[in-house]
Amino acid sequence: MLALAWLHQRDDPIHNPNSDIRNRMPANHRQTDRKFLGVHFVNCCAYGRLYLDRAGTAYVGRCPRCGATVRVRVGESGTDCRFFLATCGR
């Protein structure tokens, strides 16, 4: 069973415009053409991304350590947050 929680954007140093972490990142790490959600897999202490599927109906990805699949539906009343916490199978 996977659980997903969101972090408010102001708590996310990568998406906070006032954060110096964003300015220290290489330019090629700051930009991507693909829409994604950042996920911290808390059980495995790993970071991963969920990418928007071709149909545009969900963000899908796997924990880089244990391989647990995470799927997040895109909804009409969604959130503008881009970083989430997930529990995985470890």
C-alpha positions as a Markdown table, in Angstrom:
| # | Residue | x | y | z |
|---|---|---|---|---|
| 1 | Met | 0.0 | 0.0 | 0.0 |
| 2 | Leu | 1.4 | 3.4 | -1.0 |
| 3 | Ala | 0.6 | 6.6 | 0.7 |
| 4 | Leu | 1.2 | 10.0 | -0.7 |
| 5 | Ala | 1.4 | 13.4 | 1.1 |
| 6 | Trp | 2.2 | 16.8 | -0.3 |
| 7 | Leu | 4.6 | 19.4 | 0.9 |
| 8 | His | 3.6 | 23.1 | 0.4 |
| 9 | Gln | 5.7 | 24.8 | -2.2 |
| 10 | Arg | 7.1 | 27.3 | 0.3 |
| 11 | Asp | 8.6 | 24.3 | 2.1 |
| 12 | Asp | 10.2 | 22.9 | -1.0 |
| 13 | Pro | 13.7 | 24.5 | -1.5 |
| 14 | Ile | 13.9 | 23.5 | -5.2 |
| 15 | His | 10.7 | 25.4 | -6.1 |
| 16 | Asn | 11.1 | 28.3 | -3.7 |
| 17 | Pro | 12.4 | 31.3 | -5.7 |
| 18 | Asn | 14.1 | 32.7 | -2.6 |
| 19 | Ser | 16.1 | 29.5 | -2.1 |
| 20 | Asp | 19.9 | 29.6 | -3.0 |
| 21 | Ile | 19.7 | 25.8 | -3.6 |
| 22 | Arg | 18.0 | 26.5 | -6.9 |
| 23 | Asn | 20.7 | 28.9 | -8.0 |
| 24 | Arg | 23.4 | 26.4 | -7.3 |
| 25 | Met | 21.9 | 23.7 | -9.5 |
| 26 | Pro | 23.3 | 23.2 | -12.9 |
| 27 | Ala | 21.1 | 24.7 | -15.6 |
| 28 | Asn | 20.4 | 21.4 | -17.3 |
| 29 | His | 18.9 | 20.2 | -13.9 |
| 30 | Arg | 16.5 | 23.1 | -13.6 |
| 31 | Gln | 14.7 | 22.7 | -16.9 |
| 32 | Thr | 12.8 | 19.8 | -18.5 |
| 33 | Asp | 10.2 | 19.7 | -21.2 |
| 34 | Arg | 8.4 | 16.8 | -19.5 |
| 35 | Lys | 6.0 | 17.6 | -16.7 |
| 36 | Phe | 6.8 | 15.8 | -13.4 |
| 37 | Leu | 6.2 | 15.6 | -9.7 |
| 38 | Gly | 9.1 | 15.2 | -7.3 |
| 39 | Val | 8.7 | 12.4 | -4.8 |
| 40 | His | 10.6 | 11.6 | -1.7 |
| 41 | Phe | 10.2 | 7.8 | -1.0 |
| 42 | Val | 10.4 | 7.9 | 2.8 |
| 43 | Asn | 10.8 | 4.2 | 3.5 |
| 44 | Cys | 13.8 | 3.9 | 1.1 |
| 45 | Cys | 15.2 | 7.4 | 1.7 |
| 46 | Ala | 15.3 | 8.0 | -2.1 |
| 47 | Tyr | 14.2 | 10.8 | -4.4 |
| 48 | Gly | 12.4 | 10.1 | -7.7 |
| 49 | Arg | 10.2 | 11.7 | -10.2 |
| 50 | Leu | 6.7 | 10.8 | -11.5 |
| 51 | Tyr | 6.2 | 11.8 | -15.1 |
| 52 | Leu | 2.9 | 12.7 | -16.8 |
| 53 | Asp | 1.7 | 9.8 | -18.9 |
| 54 | Arg | 1.0 | 10.2 | -22.6 |
| 55 | Ala | -2.7 | 10.5 | -22.0 |
| 56 | Gly | -2.2 | 13.3 | -19.5 |
| 57 | Thr | -4.4 | 11.6 | -17.0 |
| 58 | Ala | -1.8 | 10.6 | -14.3 |
| 59 | Tyr | 1.8 | 11.0 | -13.1 |
| 60 | Val | 3.5 | 7.6 | -12.9 |
| 61 | Gly | 6.9 | 6.4 | -11.6 |
| 62 | Arg | 8.7 | 4.0 | -9.4 |
| 63 | Cys | 10.8 | 4.1 | -6.3 |
| 64 | Pro | 14.4 | 3.9 | -7.5 |
| 65 | Arg | 15.4 | 1.5 | -4.7 |
| 66 | Cys | 12.5 | -1.0 | -4.2 |
| 67 | Gly | 10.6 | -0.5 | -7.5 |
| 68 | Ala | 7.2 | 0.2 | -5.9 |
| 69 | Thr | 5.0 | 1.9 | -8.5 |
| 70 | Val | 3.3 | 5.2 | -7.7 |
| 71 | Arg | 0.4 | 6.6 | -9.8 |
| 72 | Val | -1.2 | 10.0 | -9.1 |
| 73 | Arg | -4.3 | 10.9 | -11.0 |
| 74 | Val | -4.7 | 14.3 | -12.5 |
| 75 | Gly | -7.9 | 15.9 | -11.2 |
| 76 | Glu | -9.9 | 19.0 | -11.8 |
| 77 | Ser | -9.4 | 20.2 | -8.3 |
| 78 | Gly | -5.8 | 19.2 | -7.9 |
| 79 | Thr | -3.0 | 21.1 | -6.2 |
| 80 | Asp | -0.2 | 23.3 | -7.5 |
| 81 | Cys | 2.3 | 21.6 | -5.3 |
| 82 | Arg | 5.1 | 19.8 | -7.2 |
| 83 | Phe | 6.8 | 17.9 | -4.4 |
| 84 | Phe | 5.3 | 14.9 | -2.5 |
| 85 | Leu | 6.2 | 12.3 | 0.1 |
| 86 | Ala | 5.4 | 8.7 | -0.6 |
| 87 | Thr | 5.7 | 5.5 | 1.5 |
| 88 | Cys | 6.8 | 2.5 | -0.5 |
| 89 | Gly | 7.3 | -1.3 | -0.1 |
| 90 | Arg | 10.6 | -1.4 | 1.7 |
